[in-house]
Amino acid sequence: MASIRNSVTIHETIRVSPSTNSATEFCLPLTFFDMLWLNMPRAESLFFYKVTELTPELFNSVILPKLNHSLSLTLLHYLPLAGKLKWPPHAPKPAIYYSLNDAVSVSVAESKADFNRLSSNEIREAVELRPLVPELFTSDDVAELLSIQITMFPNQGFSIGFSNDHVIIDAHCLSMFMKSWVHICKKLVKEEEDHPLLPAALTPLFDRTLINDPSGTDMYLAKSWLDFHSSSRSWNIWPHDGQNSNSVRATFELTREDIKKLRDKVLSFNEFESKQLRLSTFVLTCAYVFVCLVKARGGESDRNVHFGFVADYKNRLDPPVPMNYIGNCVASHIVFTKARDFMAENGVGIVAEKISDGIKELESKGVVEQIKETLEKFMKVMSEPQQQSLGVSWSPRLDVYGFDFGWGRPKKMEIVSIDRGGAISIAKSRDEDGGAVEVGVVLDKQEMESFGSLFFDGLRNL
């Protein structure tokens, strides 16, 4: 780990702000959707940009200044992201406090590592990506919401790493923030424009009245939080660093043809022919990868396995929430089952059916009922640590490879935080196949070898 850390040098850490002088503090309340993500491990994402002619002069005199300046202009629209999460003693629930003087921490670094290997799909140690994502300051009293690290790889390219608190930024919100930053940066590159405006689709809405909560679910969740944490309001209750130093990381791709074959395979079993299954790319990808993960782990077939997926409620609320709303509008759905379901001959179909049924259940019940059920299931998960836990980060609906600041599309995107156990990442593939996805996986070395064999052998046998 020390040698890996030594391959990255932090040259400076600056505070990028909207460049205003007002000290007036504003308060953005948390909705019940936000409350579900209190003190969850921070989300960490990483984007690699290949620039083969990248010299320190080009990086320091052109790329870095434009990124920082456009970030400052972007924060004028996204002020709460520069704020802090606090729970004052007199307040019934936490909130985000921010002012026009707040800033986002940006670390500027240089790496001696092999850019092409780090940004590849091949197996490499998971800890190798950790020095490329920044720390996110958290204390008992306050928690930062966003920090960024920009790392130069001389003559190879650069990376942009994000650490963010899920309490305000889900995957959709981070994607929208990135699109806004890209839009403003490219305007500066092309037009030398000092104050470019954002199009309507990228203009963020922070209006919390858009989330109706007549039954006070936010206060129910605040009380549940305090009960679970013995009335502590500290943001340092749970450790945020739990990755296994022996883990390895790799990316696996499913083409549009692979997805079609998986769908046909599931429908070939008589038990699924007459059922109205929702066999979307997301459902089939989760089912196939989860089956490979459980088989790679091995163990008794009657052991407990639970898996979760996140549902977006924007279009499920009445009235629907606009797509440019910034704040959580997602909640997890957890399914409990046995390893034998994954190990069966028709395991992909069984798991796909469970995910499909879970999606239907989301649509048949009220939002508040779903939220409370999720909380109860989460408590059950916490009380039974011996289960195999599976989850999903990011979404194939988000075009992560469209974030071109002016020096080309990302070569690779990684969700670094999946190295903290259980989750995979699913993203739209860079190859623009129209239906291809890439799946990020972190496992110990032996399990990764087994998973790789199961993954590729299974596709060959479809």
C-alpha positions in Angstrom: 0.0 0.0 0.0 2.8 2.4 0.8 4.4 2.0 -2.6 1.0 2.6 -4.3 0.5 5.7 -2.2 4.0 6.9 -3.1 3.2 6.7 -6.8 0.8 9.7 -6.3 2.1 13.1 -5.1 -0.4 15.7 -3.9 1.0 19.1 -5.0 -1.7 21.3 -3.5 -5.2 21.3 -2.2 -7.2 24.4 -3.1 -10.7 25.6 -2.2 -12.8 26.3 -5.3 -15.8 28.6 -4.5 -18.3 30.6 -6.6 -16.2 33.7 -5.9 -18.7 35.8 -3.9 -18.4 37.7 -0.7 -21.7 37.1 0.9 -21.6 35.3 4.3 -25.3 34.8 4.6 -26.0 31.2 5.6 -28.8 29.2 4.0 -30.4 25.9 5.2 -31.5 23.2 2.9 -33.7 20.6 4.7 -33.4 16.9 4.1 -36.4 14.9 2.7 -37.2 11.4 3.8 -35.4 10.2 0.7 -32.2 12.0 1.9 -32.6 10.7 5.4 -32.4 7.1 4.2 -28.7 7.7 3.2 -27.5 9.3 6.4 -23.9 8.3 7.2 -23.7 5.7 4.5 -20.2 5.1 3.3 -19.2 7.9 0.9 -19.5 7.3 -2.9 -16.3 7.5 -4.9 -16.1 7.6 -8.6 -13.1 8.1 -11.0 -12.9 9.2 -14.6 -9.8 8.7 -16.7 -9.0 11.0 -19.7 -6.3 10.0 -22.2 -4.2 12.9 -23.5 -1.0 11.4 -24.8 0.7 14.8 -25.4 0.0 15.9 -21.8 3.0 17.8 -20.5 3.1 19.5 -17.0 3.0 22.9 -18.8 -0.2 22.0 -20.7 -1.8 20.6 -17.6 -0.9 23.5 -15.3 -1.4 26.4 -17.7 -4.4 25.2 -19.7 -6.3 22.1 -18.4 -6.2 22.7 -14.7 -7.1 26.5 -14.8 -10.1 25.8 -17.1 -11.3 22.9 -14.9 -11.1 25.0 -11.8 -12.6 28.2 -13.3 -15.5 26.3 -14.9 -16.0 24.4 -11.6 -16.3 27.8 -9.8 -18.9 28.9 -12.3 -20.8 25.6 -12.0 -21.0 25.9 -8.2 -22.9 29.2 -8.7 -25.7 26.9 -9.8 -25.0 24.1 -7.3 -24.3 26.1 -4.1 -25.5 23.4 -1.6 -22.9 21.0 -2.8 -20.2 23.2 -1.3 -22.0 23.2 2.1 -21.9 21.0 5.1 -24.2 18.4 6.7 -25.0 19.3 10.3 -27.4 18.2 13.0 -27.5 21.1 15.6 -28.6 20.0 19.1 -31.8 22.1 18.9 -32.8 20.7 15.4 -35.3 17.8 15.1 -33.4 16.5 12.1 -30.2 17.3 10.2 -29.9 19.7 7.3 -27.4 21.1 4.8 -26.0 24.5 5.7 -24.3 26.6 3.1 -23.3 30.1 2.2 -21.9 31.8 -0.9 -18.5 31.7 0.7 -18.4 28.0 0.9 -16.0 26.0 -1.3 -15.3 22.5 -2.6 -11.9 21.0 -1.8 -9.9 20.2 -5.0 -6.6 18.3 -4.7 -4.1 18.6 -7.5 -1.9 15.5 -7.8 0.6 13.8 -10.1 1.0 10.1 -10.6 3.9 7.9 -11.8 1.6 4.9 -12.3 0.8 3.3 -15.6 -2.3 5.2 -16.8 -3.3 2.5 -19.4 -3.2 -0.3 -16.9 -5.1 1.6 -14.3 -7.8 2.5 -16.8 -8.1 -0.9 -18.4 -10.5 -3.8 -17.7 -7.8 -6.2 -16.6 -7.4 -7.5 -13.1 -5.4 -5.3 -10.8 -5.2 -4.6 -7.1 -8.2 -2.7 -5.9 -6.2 -0.4 -3.7 -4.3 1.0 -6.7 -7.2 3.3 -7.5 -7.6 4.6 -3.9 -4.8 7.3 -4.2 -6.7 8.9 -7.1 -9.9 9.7 -5.1 -9.8 12.5 -2.5 -10.7 12.3 1.2 -14.0 13.7 2.3 -13.8 15.6 5.6 -16.1 14.2 8.3 -16.1 15.0 12.0 -18.6 14.5 14.8 -20.3 17.8 14.0 -20.0 18.3 10.3 -19.6 16.4 7.1 -18.5 17.7 3.7 -20.7 16.8 0.8 -18.2 16.8 -2.1 -14.5 16.8 -2.8 -12.5 16.4 -6.0 -9.0 15.3 -7.0 -7.5 16.0 -10.4 -4.4 13.9 -11.1 -1.9 14.3 -13.9 -0.2 11.3 -15.6 2.6 13.0 -17.6 2.5 12.1 -21.3 -0.5 9.8 -20.6 -3.6 11.7 -19.4 -5.3 12.8 -16.3 -8.1 11.6 -14.0 -10.8 13.3 -12.0 -11.9 11.6 -8.8 -15.0 12.4 -6.7 -15.9 11.6 -3.1 -19.4 12.6 -2.2 -21.9 12.1 0.5 -25.0 10.2 -0.7 -27.2 12.4 1.5 -27.6 14.9 -1.3 -26.0 13.4 -4.4 -27.2 10.2 -5.9 -25.8 8.8 -9.2 -28.3 10.8 -11.3 -27.4 14.1 -9.4 -23.7 13.5 -9.8 -24.2 12.8 -13.5 -26.2 16.0 -13.9 -23.5 18.0 -12.0 -20.8 16.5 -14.3 -22.9 17.4 -17.4 -23.2 21.0 -16.1 -19.5 21.3 -15.4 -18.7 19.9 -18.9 -21.1 22.3 -20.5 -19.6 25.3 -18.9 -16.0 24.2 -19.4 -16.5 23.6 -23.1 -18.1 27.0 -23.4 -15.0 28.6 -21.8 -12.8 26.6 -24.1 -14.7 27.5 -27.3 -15.9 31.0 -26.6 -13.9 32.4 -23.7 -17.3 33.1 -22.1 -17.0 34.2 -18.5 -20.6 33.5 -17.3 -22.2 30.8 -19.5 -25.7 29.9 -18.6 -26.9 26.4 -18.2 -29.7 25.0 -20.5 -33.0 24.3 -18.7 -32.4 20.5 -18.5 -29.2 21.1 -16.6 -30.4 24.0 -14.3 -30.7 22.3 -10.9 -33.8 22.4 -8.7 -33.2 22.1 -4.9 -36.8 22.8 -4.0 -37.6 20.4 -1.2 -41.4 21.1 -1.3 -41.4 18.9 -4.5 -41.2 15.9 -2.2 -44.6 15.6 -0.4 -44.4 14.1 3.1 -47.8 14.6 4.8 -47.2 11.7 7.2 -43.9 13.0 8.5 -41.8 10.1 7.3 -38.7 12.3 7.6 -39.2 12.6 11.4 -39.9 8.9 11.6 -36.5 8.2 10.0 -34.8 10.8 12.2 -36.2 9.0 15.3 -35.2 5.6 13.9 -31.7 7.0 13.4 -31.3 8.2 16.9 -32.8 5.0 18.4 -30.4 2.9 16.3 -27.3 5.0 17.2 -28.2 5.5 20.9 -29.1 9.2 20.4 -25.8 10.0 18.9 -25.7 12.7 16.2 -22.1 12.1 15.2 -21.2 11.6 11.6 -18.3 9.4 12.6 -20.3 6.5 14.1 -19.6 4.1 11.3 -16.1 3.7 9.8 -15.8 4.8 6.2 -12.7 2.8 5.3 -13.4 -1.0 5.3 -11.8 -2.2 2.0 -9.9 -5.4 1.9 -6.3 -4.7 1.0 -6.1 -8.2 -0.7 -9.0 -7.4 -3.1 -8.6 -7.2 -6.9 -10.7 -5.3 -9.3 -11.8 -6.0 -12.9 -14.4 -4.9 -15.5 -16.5 -7.3 -17.4 -18.6 -6.5 -20.5 -22.0 -7.7 -21.7 -22.8 -6.9 -25.3 -26.2 -6.3 -26.7 -26.1 -9.8 -28.2 -25.1 -11.2 -24.7 -28.2 -9.6 -23.2 -30.4 -10.9 -26.0 -29.1 -14.5 -25.4 -29.7 -14.1 -21.7 -33.2 -13.0 -22.3 -33.9 -16.0 -24.6 -32.3 -18.4 -22.1 -34.5 -17.2 -19.3 -37.6 -17.5 -21.5 -36.6 -21.0 -22.7 -37.5 -22.4 -19.3 -41.1 -23.5 -19.2 -41.7 -22.0 -15.7 -41.1 -18.5 -17.0 -42.9 -18.7 -20.4 -46.3 -17.5 -19.1 -45.0 -14.9 -16.6 -44.8 -11.2 -17.3 -41.2 -10.8 -16.4 -39.5 -7.4 -16.8 -36.3 -8.6 -18.5 -34.6 -5.3 -19.0 -30.8 -4.9 -19.5 -30.5 -3.9 -15.9 -32.5 -6.9 -14.6 -30.7 -9.5 -16.7 -27.3 -8.0 -16.0 -27.9 -8.1 -12.2 -29.3 -11.6 -12.3 -26.4 -13.0 -14.4 -23.7 -11.3 -12.4 -25.3 -12.1 -9.0 -25.5 -15.8 -10.0 -21.8 -15.8 -10.9 -20.9 -14.0 -7.6 -22.7 -16.5 -5.5 -21.3 -19.5 -7.3 -17.8 -18.0 -7.1 -18.2 -17.6 -3.3 -19.2 -21.3 -2.9 -20.4 -22.6 0.4 -23.6 -24.3 1.5 -26.6 -24.0 -0.7 -28.9 -23.2 2.2 -26.9 -20.1 3.3 -28.7 -16.8 3.3 -28.1 -14.3 0.5 -29.7 -10.9 0.2 -29.4 -8.5 -2.6 -30.5 -4.9 -3.2 -31.2 -2.6 -6.0 -32.1 1.1 -6.1 -35.3 2.4 -7.6 -35.8 5.9 -8.9 -39.1 7.4 -7.6 -39.1 10.6 -9.6 -41.8 9.4 -12.0 -43.5 7.3 -9.3 -44.5 10.2 -7.1 -47.7 12.2 -7.5 -47.0 14.7 -8.9 -43.8 13.5 -10.6 -40.6 15.2 -9.6 -38.7 17.0 -12.4 -35.6 15.2 -13.7 -33.4 18.2 -12.9 -34.2 17.9 -9.2 -31.0 17.7 -7.1 -31.4 15.5 -4.0 -32.1 11.9 -3.4 -35.3 10.5 -5.0 -34.2 6.9 -4.8 -34.6 4.1 -2.3 -33.3 0.6 -2.0 -35.3 -2.6 -2.4 -33.9 -5.6 -0.6 -34.6 -9.3 -1.4 -33.8 -12.2 0.9 -33.3 -15.6 -0.5 -31.0 -18.7 -0.4 -27.8 -19.5 -2.3 -29.6 -22.5 -3.8 -31.7 -20.2 -6.0 -28.5 -18.8 -7.6 -26.9 -22.3 -8.0 -29.9 -23.8 -9.8 -29.7 -24.7 -13.5 -32.2 -21.9 -14.1 -30.6 -19.6 -11.5 -30.5 -16.5 -13.8 -34.2 -16.9 -14.4 -35.0 -17.3 -10.7 -33.1 -14.3 -9.7 -34.4 -12.2 -12.6 -37.9 -13.1 -11.6 -37.2 -12.0 -8.0 -35.9 -8.6 -9.2 -38.8 -8.3 -11.6 -41.3 -9.0 -8.8 -39.5 -6.5 -6.7 -40.0 -3.8 -9.3 -43.7 -4.6 -9.6 -44.0 -4.4 -5.8 -42.5 -0.9 -5.9 -45.3 0.2 -8.2 -48.1 -1.5 -6.2 -47.4 0.0 -2.8 -47.2 3.5 -1.5 -43.9 5.2 -1.3 -44.0 5.6 2.5 -44.9 2.0 3.0 -42.0 1.0 0.8 -39.6 3.3 2.7 -40.6 1.8 6.1 -40.3 -1.8 4.8 -36.8 -1.0 3.4 -35.8 0.3 6.8 -37.0 -2.8 8.6 -35.2 -5.0 6.1 -32.0 -2.9 6.5 -32.2 -3.5 10.3 -32.5 -7.2 9.6 -29.4 -7.1 7.4 -27.4 -5.3 10.1 -28.4 -8.0 12.6 -27.3 -10.9 10.4 -23.8 -10.1 9.2 -23.0 -13.7 8.1 -25.1 -13.4 4.9 -23.7 -12.8 1.5 -24.7 -9.2 0.6 -25.0 -8.0 -3.0 -25.8 -4.6 -4.3 -25.6 -2.3 -7.3 -24.0 1.1 -7.8 -24.5 3.5 -10.6 -26.9 2.9 -13.5 -26.7 1.8 -17.2 -29.2 4.7 -18.0 -26.5 7.3 -17.3 -24.1 8.1 -20.1 -20.9 8.3 -18.1 -18.8 8.3 -21.3 -20.3 11.5 -22.6 -18.5 13.8 -20.1 -16.1 15.5 -22.6 -14.6 18.6 -21.0 -12.9 19.5 -24.3 -10.1 17.0 -24.4 -12.0 13.9 -25.4 -14.4 11.5 -23.8 -13.3 9.5 -20.7 -11.3 6.4 -21.5 -12.7 4.7 -18.4 -15.0 5.2 -15.5 -14.7 3.3 -12.2 -16.8 3.3 -9.1 -14.0 3.1 -6.6 -16.2 2.7 -3.5 -17.4 -0.8 -4.5 -14.2 -2.1 -2.9 -16.0 -1.7 0.4 -17.8 -4.9 -0.1 -20.9 -6.4 -1.7 -21.8 -4.0 -4.5 -21.0 -4.2 -8.2 -21.2 -1.2 -10.6 -23.2 -1.3 -13.8 -22.7 1.4 -16.4 -23.3 2.0 -20.1 -20.4 0.7 -22.1 -18.0 3.1 -23.8 -18.1 1.3 -27.1 -21.6 2.8 -27.9 -23.0 -0.6 -28.8 -26.5 0.7 -28.0 -27.2 -1.9 -25.4 -23.8 -3.0 -24.1 -22.9 -2.6 -20.4 -19.8 -2.9 -18.3 -19.8 -4.3 -14.9 -17.2 -3.4 -12.2 -16.4 -6.2 -9.7 -14.1 -6.3 -6.6 -13.4 -9.6 -5.0 -10.5 -11.4 -3.4 -8.0 -13.0 -5.9 -9.3 -16.6 -5.7 -13.0 -15.5 -6.0 -12.1 -13.3 -8.9 -10.5 -16.1 -10.8 -13.6 -18.3 -10.2 -16.0 -15.5 -11.1 -14.1 -14.8 -14.4 -14.4 -18.4 -15.4 -18.1 -18.6 -14.5 -18.8 -15.3 -16.3 -17.1 -16.2 -19.6 -18.0 -19.9 -19.6 -21.7 -19.0 -19.0 -21.7 -16.6 -22.0 -20.1 -19.2 -24.2 -22.8 -21.7 -23.2 -25.8 -19.5 -23.9 
